Amino acid sequence: MDESLPADARCDSNDRPAARPISSEERGLLLAAVVGLSDAEREILVKRFYEALREASPRSRRHFDNLDPDRQAAKLGESLRVIAALAGNRQALGSEVIRLGIAHRQRMISEEDYRVFTNVLADALAKLPGPVPAARARAFWREELEAVSALMQIVGDV
């Protein structure tokens, strides 16, 4: 990284602007935004997510063809709420992620499916209204969801 440039003009090794780390205040705001969603708001978020997922990866439909879409949307919405609420409690969060990993392994979710899911969900979450700029919110959610996805895959492979 070129240290001679101002901090906001520096680039990382991939020629992307170097981002300052998410502050604990921003992290709290982003997590609270998800925990505080009403049922109707969570339903809209999940609906937008599934529409974007089908557009980004038409092959992802194979995972949802035999599922009740309303029930699946409710499960995703609740999982998001629980994961955001438990973010500060690693033991409780770990238990939830283990449960999800086992369930997803049974559905034969691939590493590529996790990657697409993570990117599309991070984009959807970044669009939630709030004081954190969308690009920073997207980076935060991508990092958080990648960590959860990695653990789910490890658990699913055991």
Buried (B, 14 or more C-beta within 10 A) or exposed (E): EEEEEEEEEBEEEEEEEBEEEBEEEBBEBBBEBBBEBEEEBBBBBBBBBBEBBBEEBEEBEEBBEEEEEEEBBBBBBEBBBBBBBBBEEEEEBEEBBBBBBEBBBEEEBEEEBBEBBBBBBBBBBBBBEBEBEBEBBBBBBBEBBBEBBBBBBEBBEE
